[in-house]
Amino acid sequence: MNAYDEINIKLLEASKYIKNDVSDGTLEMITTPWREIVVSCPIKMDNGDTKVFSGYRIQHNAVRGPYKGGVRYHPDADQNEVKALSSLMTWKNALVNIPFGGAKGGIQVSAGDLSKSELHNLTKRYTLSIDKFLGPNTDIPAPDLGTNAQTMAWMMDAYGSIHGYTPAIVTGKPVELGGSVGRDSATGRGVVFVIDEICSNLKLNPQENSLAIQGFGQVGKWIAKIAYEKKYKIVAVSDVSNAIYNKNGINVDELVTHYEKDKSFANFENVDFISNNELLNLKCDFLVPAAIERVINKDNADKVQCKFLIEAANHPLTPEADDILESKNISVFPDTLVNSGGVIVSYFEWIQNLYQHHWEIERVNSELQKIITKAFNEVYDKSHSENINYRLSALSIGLDRVIHTAGLRGYI
């Protein structure tokens, strides 16, 4: 079963909990992408050879506004993977109630294997191949796995070479080019806001609760930094190579300094070195997968020992793992809620670009907290009032909003 089929399994299950009955035709509409764009991206490599990469932009649904979603550079970013992620963007944007539809882009490439000039050329080729489907009121890309603010600057420049200066065409770009302050930390900050709300609702003391974070990239590092500032105990973190563990807590400030210098955990003191799989099996309060998809599945879900699983990554659990964790009474807070901070602040950036206006960091963080906390409370309240898990609660709220808007626009 591919990732897109897995998403649709949960969507169809969630459709049982929406306000109104839904027809088979409506279900088909919401589980079928509106447009799938496949492009060939040939570039000349630094050694003079020509190499061809496959690129995708899947525009899943635009009932509630322009398509919105990131672009990832990863060898596994094939059409089905990108399609699954585009669907998640539709439900994420609807859940947090911002006026976007869902999309996702990807190129099947290992970004670390290319030079800066090769990445620039690949980004330009990809953007020019799909530019007719993009626009500040049509489809607005953003960074994702393997891409960053520099990638967005290149995309903005490539689009602008045809359409003129258009800062609102991408979000997550450098502040100097119209990017929003706080965008780089937004996803991680949103994750910590969700954890804060869990602690508040359940009367838990952050200082007495441990976090194990799988991933130390753009999302995982910010989760660790912000949670550490709030006195949570960070007992484990990992990157693609290995993980480190200290049951008494890791000094994240020292770790960030070390990692930024050495680009690895090697020789960091006062920790035990463990594998990524061992991190997922640690006994802890909050387990936070913040790296790639489907890391917890039917083969390892029964070994998970956390109290709360916080999906900072997109689709880190398979449906089988979901069921296993539920049977173990482990509360799973879904990606559509947990990692929505990035797209929320992307929305703020888009607004700032349209009006050529700049928000201060205090306003960005305050508005982010307001929106994600409201979404959390809606998910939490519906879950408890209808006795369903948090994933079904979150998806059903998003479904309700998309279906309602589709009806108003005459699609159903």
N, C-alpha and C positions, 0 to 999 in steps of 0.2 A: 504494500500500500504506500503510495507516495504522500508527501506532506500536504498537498492540496486536498486529497481525499480525507486525510485525517482532520483537517480543519472543518470540512463539510459535515463530517460525522457529528461533531460537537454543535455545529450550527443547526442541523436538523433536530438534534435533541433539545437545543435551547428554544426552538420554535414552538415547542409545546407550552412554553411559559410566557408567551407574549399576550398582550391584552385581547387581541381579536383572532378569530380563526383565519388561517392563511391557506390559500389554494395551492395546488401542486404547481401551477404556472408561476405564481409569485415565488415559491421556493426555488424554482428553476432559474428565475431572473436573478435572485440574490446569490446563487451559487455558480453563476456563469459570468466570466469576465466580459466586459463590454468590448474590449479591444485587446488583442495580443500582438505586439510588434516584435518581430525577430529581425535583427540586422547583422550583416557581416561587417567586421571592423578590421580591414587590412592596414597594417602600418609597417613602415620601414624601421627595422631595429638598428641599434647603434653599430652593429657589425656589417650593415649593408643588406642583410637578408630581409625579405618580406615575410611577415607572419600574420595569420588571420585569426581573429578572436570572435567568438559569438557573443552578441549582445541582445538584451531583451528590455522591453518596457511593457509591463502588463498594467493596463488601466481597468481596474476591477469594477468600479461603480462610481458614478458622479451625480447621483440623485441629490445629494445634500450640498454640492459645491464642486469646485475644481478638484481634479485628481491631485492627491498629495502623497508622497512617499519617497523613501530614500533610494539611493543607487549603491549597490554593493559590488566590490571586486573580489571574487573568490572562485576557486576552481569548482565548487559545488553549486554555484549560482546558475543552475540550468533553468529551463523554462518552467518546470513544475515547481521548483523551489521558489522562484520569483513570483509565480502565480499564487502560491500559498501565502507568501508575505504580503502580496497586494490585497488579498482578502482580509487579512488581519488588520491592515491599515483602514479599510472601510469601517470595520466594527470598532476599532480604537477611536477613530475620529468621531464616530457617532456617539460612543459612550461618553467621551469627555465634552461632547456637544459643541464642537468647533465646526465651522462651515466648510468642510472639505469632504470629498470622496476619498477613495482609496486607490493607490497605485504603488508599484515598486519597479525598480530597474536593476539590472545586473549585467556584468560581463564576466565570463568564465576565464578568470586569470588570477594568478597569484601575484598580487601587487608587489610583494617583496622581491620578486624575481626580475622586475623591470627597473630600469634607471629612471631618473626624474624626467628626462626628455622623452623616453618611451611612454611613460604614463601620461605625460602632457599630450603627446600625439594621439594616444589611444582615446583619451577623454575627449579631445577635439573631434576625432573621427566619429565616435559614438554620438556625441551631441548633435553634430551636423546630420547624422543619419536619421535622427528622430525629431529634429527641430520643428518640423511642420505639425507635430503632435503636442508640442509644448507651448506654454504661454502663461503669463501671470494670472489669467482668468481661465486657464485650460488645464494645465498640469505643471506642478511646481516640484522639481526634484530637491533632494536633500542628501547629506552624507549618511552612510551606513557602514557596515563592516568593510574594511579595506579602503575606505575613502575618507576624506576629511575636508577641512575648510579650503585647503589649496585646490582640491579637486573641484569644489563648487566654484571657486574663482575662475578656473579654466572653463567650466561649463558656461558660466555667465559670459565670459569673454567670447566663446565660440558662438553662442546664441546672439550676442550683441553684434558680432561681425555681419550678421544678416539683418537683424531687426532693430539695431540701435541699442543705446544704453538702456538696459532693462534690469535693474537690481532685483526686482520682485520675481524674476524667473527662477531663482533658486534660493533656498534658505540654508543656514549653517555655513555661510561664507565668512571671510575675514571681516572684522568690525570696520576696517578701513574701507571696505567696499560696500558697506551698508548692512553688514551682519549685526545681529543683536548681541549686546553684552549678556553674558550668562547662558548663551546657547551651548557652549562646550560642556558645561557642567549640568545642563538641564535634565537629561535622562537620569543621571545618577542622583541628582537632588530630588527628583520626583519619586524615585525608588525609596529614598530615605523618608520622604514625607508620608508615603504609604505605611512604612514600618512604624513611624511615629503614631499614626492613626490607629494601628493595631494595638500598640502599647497603651494608647489613651483609652480605647474602648474596653480593653481587658484589664486595665489598671496594672500594667506591667512597668517595672522600673528599668529604663534603658541600661543603666549601669550594671544590672543583674542579668542582662540578656546577651547572649553570644551570637556573632554572625560568622558564617563561613561563606566566602565569596569566590565563586568559580569564574575566573577571568580578571585580568588586571589591565585591560585596555581602556578605551575612552570611557566606557560605562563603569566597569568594575573598579577602576582606580578612583573615580569620583565618589562612588558609593562608599568605598573604604575611607577616603579622606573626610567626607561630610559626616558619616556615622561616627568616626573616631572623634571628631570635634564635639559631637553630641554625647560623648562618653559611653557609646556602645562598646562592647568588648569584641574586637576583631580577632578571632582565634585562628583563621586560616584564609589564605588567598592563593590564587594560582595563575599561571600564564600557560602558553601552549606547551611549555617544556615540563614543568613540574609544579608542585605546590609546597607551601611552607605552613607549619602549624606550631602554635604555642597555646596550650590550654589556658594560660593566664592572660593571654592577650598580646598582640603584636603592636609595637610602636609604629604606627602608620606614617607619621611624619618622617621618621628615620628611614623607613622602608622606601617611601617615595623618592627621597634624596638619593638613596643607594641605587634604586632601579633606574632613575633617570640618568645616572652616571654610567652604570654598568650594563644596562639593558637586560638584566637578568637578576634572579634571586641569589645567584651563586655568592658564597662567602658572607651572606647576611647572617649576623650572629643571633644567638638566643632563640633559635627556631629548629624544629625538626623538619627534614625534607621528606615529603610524601608524594604520592602520585595524584593526578587529577581524580582518578576513580576513588582513591582513599578519601579525598576531600568530600566527595559526594556522599560518602558513607559515615562521615563524622557525626557524633552525637552533639547536637547544638540546638539552639533555639530557632534561629533563622538561617535557612540554607538559601543562598542567593545565586542561582546559575545566571551568569552575566556574560556568556560567551556566544556559543553557537546553538543551533537547533538540535533537538532530539537527543540530548545527552543523557536523559533519564528515560529508560525504556523498560520493556517487560523483563529484560535480563538483569537489571540492577535496581529496579524500584523497590523490591522487597528488602533491600539493604539500607535504604534511606532511614535515618533516625532523627530527623529534625522535628520540631513542633509545627513550624510554619515554613512553607516553601514559597519563595518570592520570585516570580518569573521576570527577572530583569532582562533576560534575553528573549528573542522572539521564538515561540514554539519550542521551548526546551524539553517539554514532556510529550511523549506519544500518548494516544488515547488509552492504551493498555496500562501505561505507567500511572496515568490519571486515576484509573479505576483502582489500581493497587494501593496508591497513597490514600485514596478515600476510604478504602477498607481498613487502613491502619489509623484512621482518624487524624491524618496529617492535613492541615488546612492549606490549600493551594490558592494563592492569590495570582490571578492570571495576567499574562503579558499585556493584554489590551488595556488593563488598568495600570499595572505597575510601571511599564516603561513608556507611558504616554507623555512624560515630561518633555522629551525631545520635540515631539510634534506640536505640543502646546506652545513652547517657546518659538518654534518655527512659525506658528501662526502669528505670534507677536511680531516676529521679524518681518513677515509679509505685510502686516498692517503698517509697520514703521516705514517700509519701502514704498508702499502705495501713497502714503501721505508725506514722505520725505521728512520724517520726524524721528527723533531719537529718545528712547526711554532710558532712564537710569536703572542701575542694577537692582535697587531696592524695589522699584515698581515691577520689574520682570519677575523677581523671586516671589513677591507678594501675590501677584496675579496668578503665577504658576501654582502656588500653594492653595489659593482659593479654588481654582478650577479642579485640581486633582483631588482635593479634600471633598468637594461636593460630589464628584464621581465616586469616590470611595464610599461615602455615606449612602449613596443610592444603591451601590452594589451590596454593601453590608446589610442594609435594611431589607432589601428584597430577598437576599439569601436567607435571612432569619425569619422573615414573615411567611415565605413560601416553602421553607425547608428544602432548599436546593443549594448546591455548592456554589462557590463564588464565580467559577468560570461560566456556569450556565446563567447565573444572575447577570454577569457583565454582558455576555453575548445577547441575552434576551432584551436587555435595555437598548443595546445598539440596533438589534433587529427591529424593535418597535419603532425607533426613530427613522430608520431607513424606509421601512414599509409605509409608515404614515406619510412621509414626504413623497414617496413614490405615488401614493394615492392622490395627494394634492396636485401633483404634476401630471396626472393622467396616465401613468404607466400601468396602473392596475385599477 
